[in-house]
Amino acid sequence: MATSCNATDHLNDLACTCTIKTVDPSLLVAAAARAVAINPANAPSRHLMAMAPDDVVLPPEHLAVLTNKYWGKNGVTLTVGFLDNPPADLRARILAHMNAWGTYANTHFAESNVDPQVRISRTAGDGYWSYLGTDVLTIGADKATMNLDSFTMNTRDSEFYRVVRHETGHTLGFPHEHRRKEIVDQIDFEKAVAYFMASQGWTREKVISQVLTPLQDADLNATADADRTSIMCYWLPGSIMKNGEPVVGGVDIDKVDADFAASIYPKPRYHAVYQQGDPGNGIGGYDLHSGNDRAFAFDYDHSGKTDHIALYRPATGTFWILKNDGGTFTPVYQQGDPGNGIGGYDLHSGNDLAFAFDYDHSGKQDHIALYRPGTGTFWILKNDGGTFTPVYQQGDPGNGIGGYDLHSGNDRAFAFDYDHSGKLDHIALYRPGTGTFWILKNNGGTFTPVYQQGDPGNGIGGYDLHSGNDRAFAFDYDHSGKQDHIALYRPGTGTFWILKNDGGAFSPVYQQGDPGNGIGGYDLHSGNDRAFAFDFENSGKKDHIALYRPGTGTFWVVRNLKGIFSPVYNEGDPGNGIGGYDLHSTADAAFAFDYDHSGKSDHIALYRPGTGTFWIVEKNAP
């Protein structure tokens, strides 16, 4: 009689083994072709091919069996669905254990009800099993790719570690460790057949295929020696071993597993292309010795590339702009400290803020918008060969811009693509804590609202903006190359929303909280959390979200797959930052930057006001 997989006896639990499911023979060739298309390294090795005689042509079915099923060096994000609708707490618990591999490797599993790639059943009596790696994509959409026999919230916690993490390892393409030749050679063949036929109800043929057929080490991406405590290794009783010593097997991901997974699916790594401090001398002559220093990326020479760095020091009249020549930064504009600001805007208030803006609908962020919350002051400057002059000016004191009065010290603004033109030529303004949100269009210097709400108001698209901590930025949600969605978040509460715009009607495409669980695994539970749009894939699209927690070394980048967000880079909390920059100061700030004049904001600039610290990091080549 086969052992029940929901038994309460620990030894019976260990005896309840797993089967790697194989695709239907009629689909073997197609599954192999898919595996190689996803990851060319899956192709049968030259070593095994060379084993065939020169006059023998291996049939496609034979080659298919020799094909590996790994997902590739760029990592893997898979959506997960549950076929029998288990309760939310059980789904979350299973997903948490599946994502344990992501602690070490570039892997992530996210629940989805729309065409999930991994489909989990809990069919009683069917045992524990999974298809291997890329084979899951060959299985019919209405069929399970993994079975967790009879799992409930009452299942022993140790079984979630042992079974869910093991089956997830198969989904990632990891075979059974106990089929390494050095372990199989120590198994008594007939005793093993008798044992597994009795304990599992398997046929002789199944025992041979699942336990007694060694993997070819020469064709394995594998550790040098078999790992007897691997999560991918069965417990094998001493009664079937030639030396009488049991193979203890794994009850959780061990260090060898973790290191191997990290080598197969390495997490992206960053390195510094510019670094200075802490303490340091800043960048390009700008010393960054004030705790009030601020910086942003700017298109100085009307190239369509935000490949210059603007730095300013509110309340002192200091404003610099730096160009980059192969990592050497020099000023193309400099004023102060103390100074007279830029283009007539004096920068004499500690509240002054600035950002790059496309004033003339050129598709270039080559104007500078400056504003002074609480005073109604708003200016926009154009650049003519280093001479800045206002194309719009109001205050101090003044009446703001386009009807938005800028009379609150909490007012914030950013450039936004309202009409899906690919141009950041509208201005979004909001007042956290009041529900106030406006968007202004520009017609030859005359600004008028295309969206307005409050003060007080109801926010935008269902997001109420009732917290003084609310923050917002423009984001490319649908990989269109247009930052025509609005991301809003509330640090410390797990709240994160993303809104689409349909002719002025905003509605959420992503919403979480308040309170909530953040986005893509990043919990947003700290009041210091900050976020910005970033081009992670060097695509020219700011369609990823970078999130960081100053003072803790925490930095994440999450990507979007049809509304499912998952990390492509995650470090901390606590952590070691990114690219050597430790993010250990609560003053740390970051933004996306075009370092190499590529037209892509695919580098990250990080700085620490008051210390002279400024770094720029880029992603290592795969």
N, C-alpha and C positions, 0 to 999 in steps of 0.2 A: 504494500500500500504506500502511496506517495505521501510524503510529509506535508501537512497543511502549512501554507505560507503565512497564516495568521496565528500560528501557534504561540504560546506564551513561554514555552521552555526555550532558554537561550541556545542550547545546543541544537534543538530543532530549527530555530531561526537560522543558525549558521548552515545547517544542512539544506535549507531551502535555497537552491542554487538558481542561477540565471542562465537563460538561453539567449544567444545572439541569433536573432531572426535573420533569415536570408530571403532575398526577394525570390519571387516565382522564377523558375528556370527560364521561362519565356522572356523575362525582363532582364536577365543577367547582362546581356550585351549593352542594352540601353542604359542600365544603371552604371555600368563601367564607363561608358562614354560620357555620361553626365559627371561622374566623379573626376574624370580627367579634364573635362571642360571647366569645372569649378576650380580644380587645382591640378595643373599639369604634372606636378610631382607625384601624383597618384599612379601614374603609368607604371606598368610592370618594369622591374629593374633589369638592367642589362645583364646582371649576374644570372637571374633566373632564365632570361631569354637564351643566354649562352649555354645553359644546361641542355637545351634541345639539340639533337644531332643536326648537322648542317643540311641534310636533305629532308628535314621534317619541317613542315609549315604548321605552326600551332593554330588551331581553329579559334575563332573569336570567343567561343564559349570558354575555352581554356584560358585565354588571355584575361577574360573578365574575372575569373576566379583569382587571378594574380594581382588584381588592381586594388590599391589601397583606397580608403574612403575618408581621408582627412579633408578639412574644409579650406586649408590654405593659410599662408603665413600672415595674411592681413586680418586674421581673426574671424570670428563668427558671431552673428546675432541671429537668433532664431525665435520665431513667435511660437507660443505654446497655447494649445487649447485642451479642454477637458471634455471627453465625450459623454460622461454620465452626470455632468452638472453637480459636482461635489460642492459643499459649502465654501464660502469665501475664505474662512480661516484655514481650511485644509488646502485650498489652492495656493494661498499665500505661503503656507509652510512648505509645500512641495517646491514651489518656485525658489524659495530662499535656499533650499538645499541644492537645487540645480545650479543656482548662481554662486555656490561656494567655489566652483572652479574659477570663477571670475576674479577671485581674490588673487590668483596667481597668474592667470592667463587672460588673453584678450578674447573673452567669451562672455556672452550675455543671453539670457532667456527672458522674454517678456510675454505676459499673457495677452492674448488677442482672441476675439470671437470671429474675426474675419480671416478665413483661409489660413488657419494656423499651420505651421510647417511641422511641428512636433505635436502629436495628438496622443493624449494619455487616457487609458482606460484603467479600471480597477476590477476587472472581471475575476470573480471568485473561482478558484480552482485552475486558473490558466497560468499561474506562476508569475515569476518576474522575468521580463524580457524586454529587449529593445532591438531595433534595427541598427546597423552600424553606419555611423557617419552620414555621408551624402546619400546613402540608400534611402533615408527617410523621405527624400523628395520624389522617389519613384513609387511610393505607396499611394494607393487611391485616397482621395481627400476625405472619404467617409470611413476610413479604416484607421485603427490605432497604429502608432509607431512605437509605443512603449506601454507595457502593462505593469501596474503595481498592485498585485493581487490583494484585494480586500483591505487596502490602506484606509484608515480613518484617523480622526484626531486622537483615538484611543490607542493607536499603534505605538509601541514602545519607541521612545525618542532615538534609541540606538539604531533602530531599523531605518529611520529616515536617513541617518548618517550612512549606514552600511549599504542600503538598497538604492535609495534615490540617487545618491552620488555615484554609485556604481553604474546604474543604468544610464545616467547622464553621461558618464565617461564613454559608454558605447555610442551614444548619440554624437559625441564629439569625435568618434572614429577610433577610440582606443579599444583594442581587442583584449581577450582574457590573458592576464599575466601568467596564469598557471599552465598555459599552453606553450610557454617558452621551453625549448628542447631540454634544457638542463633540469627542469622540473619533471617534464613528461618521462624522461629517461629513468627517473627514480620511482615511477608508479608501477605497481604490479598489475599488468594488463588485465588478467582474468578476475582478480579481486576487485578491481575498479569497475569492470563491467557488471559484476554481481552486485556490488554496493549501489551503484547508481540506478540499476534496474529495480532494485528493491526499495530504495529510499525515494526515488523521483518518479518511478513508473516509466522510465525511458526505455526505448528499444536498444538493442546492442549497437545498432548503427548510430543512434544518436549519441550514445556514450562515447563511441569512437570519435565522432566528429566534434563533440563539444569539449572533450577532456583529453583524449588520447592521441589526437593528431597534432603534432608539434607545428608551431608557426616557423617559417623559414627566417632565422635570424638575419640572414644576409639581405632579406627584403624588408626588414622592419626598420621604421623609425623608432628606435628603442634604446633603453639604457644598456650599458655594457653587460650587466649581469641581471638575472631575474630578481625581482623584488618580491620576496615572500610575504611581506606585509602590505603590499600594494592594495588599494581599494579595488583594483581590477583583478585581484587574485582570489580564487575560491579558498575556503577552508577545506582542506583535504585530510581526512582522518588517518592516523598512523596505521590503522589496520589495512590500508590499501597501498602503503608505501613500502618499498623494498627494505628500507632501514628501520621501519617501525616508528619513525618520527613524523608527527603530523606537520603539514604545511599550515601555519596558523591563519594565513589569509589576512585581508585588510578589513578594518571596521571604520576607517575614515581615510580621507586623502592624506597620504604621508608626504614627507619631504621629497622623496624620490618622485612620487606622482606629481607634486607641485612643480618641481624643477623641470620635469619632462613636459608637462603641459605648457609651461612658460616657453620652452624651446620650440614647441610645435606651433603655438599661437602666441608669439611674443607681443607683449603690450608695446604700444608706440613709445618711443623715447625721444626726448628733446635734448638739444645741446645749445650752449650759448654761442651766438655769433658776435655779441657785444656784451661785456660785463665790466662793471665798475662798482667797487664798494662791497660791503658796508664796514667802515665808512669809506667814501670815495670822493671823486671829483666831479660827479655828474656826467654830462655828455655834451660834447662840442663846445665846451667853455661855460655852459650853464651849470652852476655848481650844485643845484638841488639842495641847498643848505637850509631852506625854510620848510617848516612843517605844512605850510599852506600851498606849496607848489602843486601845479596841476599840469597835465599834458594830454594831447590827443593827436591823431594822425590827420594830415592835411595835404591837399593838392596845391602846392605853391606855384608850380609852373604850368598849370592848365593842361596837364598831360593826361588827365583822367585817372591818375594813380595817386593814392594817398600815401606817398613815399617820402614825405617830409614830416618832421615832428615839431609841433607847436608846444611851447612851454610858457607858462605864465605864473606870476606871483601876485594874487589879489592883494589890494591895499597898498601896493608899492609902485604901481605903474610899470612893472616889469613884464616884457613880452619878447620872446625869442622864437625864431623859426630856424630849424637846422636842416641842411641837406646831407645826404649820405653818399659818399664816394668810396665804395668798397669797404665799408666799415669805419671809415674816417668821417666823423661828423663835424661840420663847420657851419657857422651862422650865415644865413642869407638876410636875416633881419634880427636886430638886437636893440633892446631899449631897457635901461635901468640895471640895477636896483640902487637908488630910486630912479624912476624914469617917468615918461609921459604917456605910457601905454602904447596904443597903436591906432593909427588913422583918426586921431582926435578923441578916441575913447580912452579916458585917463586911467582906468584900472585902479582907482583910489579907494575902492571899497573892498573890505574883506569878504563880501558876499558875491563878488563878480564871478561869472561863469561864462564859458565859451565852447563852441563846437563848430565843426566844418559844415558848410551848407551849400547847396546848389541853387543860387539865387536866380540865375538866368536860364534855367531849364536846359542846360548844356550837357547834362549827364556827368558833370565834374563838380566835385566838392571843393571848389576853389575860392569860395568866399568864407569869411569868418563872421559868425553870429556871436554877439556878446550881450549879456543882459545882467541886470542887477535886481534880483528878487526883492520885493518889498517897496520898490521905488517907482515902478512903471517904466524903468529904463530898458530900452532894447535898441541895439545898433546892428547893422550889417555892413561889412566892409568888403570892397573889391580890391584886387591887387593888380597894379600896373607896373610890372618890373621891379617890385619891391617897395613901391609907393602905395600905401593903403589910404583909401578915402571912403567915406560913407555913401552907400546907396540908400540906406534907411537909417534914421536916427530919431530917437525919442527919449527926452528926459536927460538928466535927473534933477527934479522929479519929472515924471511924464505920465503918459496914458497907456503905456504898453504897446501892443501891436495888434492890429486887426480886431479891436474891440476887447481883447484880453488885457486886463488892466495891470497885471504883474504887481499887485499891491500886497502880496503875501511873501514873507521871507522864505516860505517853503516851495514856491513855484519852481518848476523844472521844465526844460524844453529839449527837444531833439529833432533832427531832420528825419522825414518820413516820406515814403513813396505812396501817396494816397490813391493815385489813379492808375496804378499798375503800369507805369511808363518806363520803369527801370531807372527813374531819376529821383533823388532825394531832395525834391524841390518844394515840399510842404513843410510846415513847422507844426509839430505837436507840442502842446503845452498842457500841463496838468498841475493840480494842487492837492498833494496827498493829504488825506484826512477829511476832505470836504466833498468828494465825489465829483470834482470839477475836472473836465477834460475838453480841450478844444483842439481843432485842427484848422490851420489857415492855409489858403492858397495865395499865390502871388501873381498879380496881374500888373506888370510894369512898375512894381514898387508899391502898389496898393494891395494891402493884405485884407482878406475877408474870410469869415469862417465857412467851412464846408461841413464842420461838425462842431457843436457846442453844447455843453452840459454843465450847469451849476454856475456860481457858488451860492448855496449848496446845491448838489446835484446827485445823480445816480450813477456817475462814472461812465463806463463805455462797455457795450456788449455784454452786460450782466456783471462785469467786474465793478464793484461798488466804490473803489478808491476811498474807503472810509478810514484807512489807517495812515497815520503820519509817516510810516515806514515804506509805503508803496513806492515802487520804482518801475520804470518802463523803458523799452528801447524798440527800434525797428528790427525786423527779423525776416529772413527768407525761409518761410515754412515749407513751401512746396517745390524747392529746388529750381525755381524759375529764373534765378539770377536777379530777382527783384525783392527788395526789402519792403514788402507791401503788407506785412502782417505786424501786429503789435504784440509784443511779449510784455506781460505785467507780472510782478511778483512781490511778495510780502515777506521779507526776511524774518526769520524767527518763528514762522507759523506753518511752513511747508506749502504755502500757497503759490501756485504758478498757473497762469492762464496765457493762452495765445489766441488772438482774435483775427478773423478774416474780415475783409471789407467788401461788401457787395453794394456798390453805389451809395455809400454812406451809412448802410445798415451793418453794424458790426455784430458778429456772433462768434462764440468760442469754437475752435477746432481742437483745443486742449484745455482742460480745466481741472484743477486740483486744489481743494481746501476752500476756506479757512475754518478749522485747521485741516492740513493735508499732508501728503507724503512727498511733496516736491516734484521732481521730474527726473526720469531716467535713473532712479536709484539715489540721486542726490537729494537729501532730505529737507534742505532749506530750513533747518531748525535753529540756526544761529542768526541773531539780529545783525551780524556783520557780513552776512553773505552778499555777494555781488555777482552780476552776470552781464555778459555781452555777446553779441553775434560774432561768429568766427568762421573763417574758411579753413576747416581742418584737412580737407582732401585736396587742397591746391587746385580747386575747380574754378576759382573765380567767383564762387557763390558763398555768401555768409549764411550758410544753412545749417550750421552747428551752433550749439550754445556752450560757451565757456562759463563755468561757475567756480568761484573761489571763496575761501574763508580766511581772510587775513588774520595772522597771528597763530595759525594752527598748521600751516604747511599743506592745507587742503586745496587741491585743484582738480577739477573734472572737466571733461569735454563730452557732451552727449550728442548723439546723432538722432535723426528722425527717420523712421521707416513706417510710412503710412500712418503717422500719428502715434506710433510706438517709439518712445525715446529710450535709448540705452547708451551706456558709457563706452566711448572708444579710448578714453584716457581717464583714469581715476587714481587719485593719490590722497590718502588721509581720510578721516580726521582721527588722530593727528597723522601728519605725513611729512614728506620731504619736499613739497612744492613741485616745481617743474623745471627741467633742464639745468638743475644746479641752484636755481633761485629758491631759497628755503621757505619763503612766505611766512616767516616767523614773527613779523611785526604786524600789529593791527593797523598800521598806517599804510601798508602795502596797497598798491593799485595797479591795474593792468588794462590793456586795450589791444585790439587787433591792429596790425601794422604791415604795410607793404615794404619790406626791407630791401628786396632785390629788384625793385622797379618792374615787377612782373605784371602789375595790375591786379594782384591777388593779395588780399589781407590775410596771409597765411603764416605770419610770424606773430609772436606775442611779445609786446613790450611790457616790462614790469618795473616799477620804481618805488622808492621808499623816501617820501618827502622828509627833508630835515637831515638826511644822512649822506647825500651825494651818491646814493645807490641808484643805478639804472642798468637794466639787463634787457637784451633782446634774445629770444630763443626761437629755434626752428626745429621742426620734426626731422629725426634721422631718416635717411633713405631706407626703404624696406630691405 
